[in-house]
Amino acid sequence: MKKEGTIVVVDDNRSMLTAVEILLNGIFDRVVTLNNPNQLPTTLRDVKPDVVLLDMNFSSGINSGNEGLYWLGEVKKADPTIEVVLFTAYADIDLAVKAMQRGATDFVVKPWNNAKLVATLQSALALRQSRSEAKQLGDIKRSFAPESSDNGMFWGTSPAMQQLRTMVEKVADTDANILITGENGTGKEMLAREIHRLSTRRDELFVAVDLGAVPETLFESELFGHVKGAFTDARADRAGKFEAASNGTLFLDEIGNLPYHQQAKLLTAIQSRSIVRVGSNTPIPVNIRLITATNRDLNQMVAAGEFREDLLYRINTIHIELPSLAQRTEDIVPLAEIFLKRYAAKYAKPCATFDEAARTKLLGHDWSGNIRELQHTVEKAVILSDRASIAADELLLSRREATPRTARAAYSTLEEMERSMISNAMRRHAGNLTAVATQLGVTRQTLYNKIKKYNL
């Protein structure tokens, strides 16, 4: 049996302490004994126990149990999550029940039965671990609180988006795995959130994970969690994103950036609907609705041996392609007006509309960064404007790349040069970030951060 947890035993009978220590050394990872309860505050701070086994009486000739009640209160004051089991004599059972009402977990009658004592303490440890994990999972869930409703899905009026909306409304209410593809900035995560909102899981959690931003060394821990001691700095059990999303929706963005050797681990979790935490052998069932997204051609990656075909089949029950902004020009101005209203309120500006020249300029731009580029452009315009309507000259549109022959002369800043180099390398390597990073002499993480920075 694996030893785990730390217990502090407090009793003024030294022979009893020795007997209990021998018994519990095979059960707990660490056993600390105290024959004086005055040492308890320091021990709690230094040892950080999971369970305290506490006698009810310490002073000679006093059997009221008030000392036990006092020290129970001190333990709970120091750390309410510590489970306290009381040692009591037959005559103290009513007192022990009173102590449980004040937060004690259980009590063991003296003289004790070894099996009963061990079972009671193991139950207390399991309760401590269960409560700790529940709190941790609750903290994780709260960190994924839903965004404000003003950031909801905008369908627009374009035929492409209306056709997509019909499809989404058909599949949202199922548990089918969905793959969303489309250019950068088209709103893949927003669509995933809309699918979740329309599903039967709408009251559960939507957990989004950007796989491109997860370091390879932390992939398993982030998605599947880990147990205490699984690796350096694993000081406590930790639930992963799969567990946090159980009964809700798990959204894995940038799945095309997942290294090949990690794809098998993800496939196993999806197929079995269970995960195993790093450092553990115990499978934990998870009930998730899986939505993935990428801007890469996964079929092309399968042909190149960069993406597992079996994983593609698993995530691709339903494939949704989000159109670029160039394919839904009817929605450019209405989207810009939504962003205008949002940022005018945020920055307390009088801007309420776009003048005619500004509208023409919006419609004439190619929006290679799609909705994200449009949003950033409108935000900058609102910040710089002090007028009731946004003028064309206040729309600072990004420059398009120069041709190779004139590129050197066209760069006015190092950022423009860097953006162009990354863009050209991505086009040359068909979006293979590993190859792009190798060519540019940077890490994948650095490259990914710059892609986000430049909206590539």
N, C-alpha and C positions, 0 to 999 in steps of 0.2 A: 504494500500500500504506500502511495506517495505521501511523504510528510509535507504539510503546508500550514501556513499561518503561524502567528505568534500569540502565546498566551502568558499572562501574568497571574500567578497564584499568590494570594495574600492570606496568611494565617499565622497566628503567634505560636503554634505548635510545630517545633522544628522537625520532629519525627514524622508528623503528618506531611510536612512539605517535602521531605525526602521521599516518602512513599509515593506521593502524587507525581513528583518530578520523574521518578523512575517509570511510572506507568505512562506518563504523557510524552516522554521523550521519543517513543516510537510512533506517536500520532502527530504531534506538532513539529514544525520546522525549528521552532525556538521556544524554550520554556524558561521563564524567569520567575524566581521565587522570592517573596518578601516576608519577613517575619514581623515587620513593623509597618503599619499602614501610612505612617508619616512619610515614608519614602515613595509613596505612590505618585504624587504629583510630578516629581522629577522623573520617575520611571516612565510614566505615561508620555512625557515630552520626549524622552530619549529613545524609548523602545517602540512607541507607536503600535501597541498591541491590537490584535483583532478581537480577543476575548479576555475578560478578567474573571477569574474564579475567586470570589470574595467571601471571607468568613463574616459572620454577623456580629461576633463579640470578640474583643481584644483585651480589655482591662480585666484584671483578676477580680472575681467576685461580682462582676456586672454581667447580667444576662438579658438585658432589656432589648438588645438588638439595635438600639439607637445608633451605636457606632457604625454598624453595617449600613444603616439607612443614610447616615451622614456621608460615608465614603462612596456609597452608590451615587449620591448627588454630586460629589466632587468629580467622579469619573465622567458622568454625563455632562457636567459643566465643561470639562476639558475637551471631550469629544463625544457628541451624542450618538455617533455611529458605532461606538464600541459596544459589543454585547457583554452584559454582566450576568454571570451565573452565581447564585448564592449557595454557600455552605451553611446548613442550618441543622440544629438538633430537632428531635421529634416535637418538643414543646414549642418550637418556633415557627411551625408551619403557617399559622395565621399571620404571623409577622412577615413571613416570606411572601405570602399572597399580597399583603399590603405593599411590599417592596416591588413586586411585579407591576402593581398599579402605578408605581413611580418610575417605571422604565426598565426594571430587571427583566432578563429574558426567560430565566427558569431558575429552579433551585434543586439542590441535591441534598438528601437527608443523610446525616452522620449517624452511625457508621455507614459508609457508602458501599455500594456494590460496584465493582470495577467496570463491568459491562455497562451498567446504567450511567455511571459517571462519564465514561468515554462517549457513549451515544449522545448524552445531553450536550457535551462540549462540542462534539462534531456537528450537531444540529445548530448550535449557536454560531459556529464558524461558517457553516453553509448559509445561514441567515444573513450574517454580516456580508458575505461575498455577494449574495443575491441582491441585497439592498444597495451595495456599492455599485454593482453593474446596472441596476435599474436607474440609479441616480445619474451614472455616467451616460447611459443611453438617453435619458431625459435631457441631459445637457447637450448631447449631440443633436437631438431632435430640435431643441430650441434654437440651435445655431443655424438651422435650415428653415427658419420662420419664413412664411410666404411673403413675397414682395407686395408692395401696395397695389391696389387695384387699378391705378391709373397707368400702370405699365402692362396692361392686358393686350391680348392679340388684336391686331388691326387687320381685318380681312380685305378691306378696300372694295373696289368695284371691277377690277380687271378680270377678264374671263379665266385667266390662268389661276388666280387665287380663288375664284368662285368654284371652279372645278375641284381644286384642292380641298376647299372647305367641305364640300359634299362627301369627299372620300374620308376626311378626318372624322366627320360626324358618324360615319358608318363603323369605323374601326375603333373609335375611342372607348366605346362601352365594352369592348372585349379585352382579354388579357394577352392578345397577340403581341409578340415582340415586333418593334417598329424601328426601322432604320431611316433616319432623315439625312438626306444629302443636299448639297447646295453650296454656292460660293460663300466665302467668308463674309460675315456681316448681313446675311439674309434673314437672320432671326430664328435659327434652328432651336436654340434653347427656349425661346419664347413659344414656339410651336409645341415643343415637348410639354411645357407647362400647361398649354391650352388643352392638349390631349389628356393630361392628368385631370384638369378641371372638369372635363366632360365625362370622365370615367366614373365607375362605381367606387373607385378608391379616392375620390376627391377630398374626403374628410381625413385621409391619412397623409403621411409625409411625402413630399417630393424632394428627393436628394439628388443633387447635381454634382458630378465629379468630372473635372477637366483632366483627362488622362495625359494630355500633353504637358501638364504642369506638375504631375506626380513623379518625383525622382524614381528611377528604376529600383533603387535599393529599398524604397518604402512602399512599393506597389502592393505587395501582399498584406502588409500591415494596414495600409490605408483602406483597402477594399475588404479584407477578411478579418482584421483585428489581430491581436496577439495576446499571449498570456504572460504573466509576470516571469521575468527571467529568460524570456525567449531570445533576447539579444541585449547588448549593452544599452543601458538607459530604459529598458522595459521594466519599470519599477512597479507596475500594476497591470492587471488585466485590462484590456481595452477593446471595445467593440468597434468593428469596421463599418464601412458605409453600407454593405449588404444588410447587416443586422439593423442599422438605423432606418433603412428603407423598407424593412419587412412590413407587409400589409399595405405598403404604398407603392410609389414609383421610383425606380432607380434610373437616372439619366447619365449615361456615359458619353461625354462629349469628346471629340477628337479621337475616336477609336482607331482611326487609321494611323495614328502615331504610336500605337501600342507595339513595343518590340515583339518580334516573332516568338521568342522563348517564353514570353509571359502570356501569350494568347492561349496556350494550352490550359493554363491555370484558370483563366477566365471561362473558357469553354466548359471545364469540369464543373465549376460552380453553377453555370447556367443550366447545364444538362441535369445535374443532380438536385438542383434547387436547395443546395446546402453548402455550407462553407466550413472550413477547418481553420481555426485561428493559428497563427504562426506559433510554433512551440507546443502545440496540442495535437492529440490524435482523435479528439472527439468531434464528430460532425454536428453542426448546428443547423437545423432546417430554417430556411428563409422563404418567405412568400412575397415575391416582388413582381411588379410589372416592369419589364425592361424596355427602355428606349435608348437608342444609340444615335450618334450623329458624326458626320465627317464631311470635309470638303474635298476628299480625295476619291479617286476611282478605285474602289475595292476590287472590282473584277480584274482590272489591270494589275493590281497588286498581287492578286491570287496567281495570275499568269506569270508574274515575275518572281513568284516564290516568296513574297514579302508578307502575305496574309493567308491565314489558314482558310481553306475552302469550307471545312466543316463548321468553323466559327461563323463564317459569312452566312451559311445556310441557317444557323441558329438565330442570328440577330435580324435576319432579313425576311421574316414571315410577311411583313408588309413594308414596302419601300415607298417613301414619300420624297419627291424631289421638290425642293423649294425654289421657285423661280427667282432670278436675279431682278434687281430693280429695273434694269433695262428691258425686262420682259413684262413689266407691269407699270409702264409710264403713267397710266391714269392715276396711280396711287402716289406719285412723287409729291405733288403739291399738298394733297390731304395729309400725308404723313408729316411733311414739313410743318404744316399748321398745328398738328398735334404736339410736335416738339417745341414749336414756338410758344404755345400756350403754357406748356410745362415749365420751360426755362424762364419765361417772363415772370411767372409766379415765383419761381425759385430765387431769381436775382432781383425781384421787385422792380422790373423794368416796364415802361409803358407800351412796349411793342405789342401790337394786336394783329398785324397782318403783314403781308409782303406786297410791295408795289408791283406794278405790271412788269417792269424791267427785271425785277428780282425773280418773278415767276418764270419769265422766259429763260433766265439764266439757269434756274433750277432744272427746267425741262431740257435744256441744251447740254447739260453735263452728262458724262458717261457713267458716273457713280460706280467705279470699279470696286469701291469698298462697300457698296450697297447701303442698306439701312443704317449701319453703324457709321459710315462716312457722312451720310445725310444728317444724322443726329448730331455728330460732332460739329458739322458745319453750321447748323442752326444755333447750337449752343454758343459757339464763338461769336456769331453775328449778334445774338442777344446781349452778350457781355459787352460788346463794343458799341452797341447802338444806344442812343438816347432819344430816338424818334418814335412816333406812334406806329410807323410802318418800316419794315426792313427794306433798305435800298439794295440795288444790285451790287454796288461797290462794297457793301458790308458782308457779302457772301464770299469768304476767302476760300476759294476752291483749291484743292491740291493740284500741284503741277503734274502733268503726265510725264512719263519717262522720255528722255531725249533719245535720238537714234545713236548707235555706237560712234558714228563719225563725229558728232557734235556733243557727245555726252560730257566730255571733260570741260568744255567751255560752258555747258549749261548748268553745272553744279554751282550753286552759290553758298551752300553749307555742307559740312561733313555729313549731316543727317541725310541730306538728299542723296549724296553719293552712297552712303550705307544702305539706304532704302533701295536704290537702284541695283546695287550689287546683290542684295538678298533676293530681290524680285527676279533678276536675271538667272541667278543660280537655281531658284525654285522652278522656274520655267524649264531650265536645261535638264534638271533631274526629275521632272514631272511630279514635283511635290514631295519627293523622298527626303525627309528632313535629316536623316542620318547622312546621306550623301552630300546634302547642302552644307551641313555643319562641318563635315570633313573637308570640303573644298574651301570653305571660308576660314577654317582653323579655329572654330569656336565649339563650345559644348552644345549639346542638344538643348539644354535648359536656357542657355544664353540666346541661342537662335530663336527659341520659342518666345522668349520675352520680347525680342525685337520684332518678331512677326506681329505680336499683339500690339506693340507700340505703334507700328506703322500701318496697322490694319491691312496686312497683306493676306 
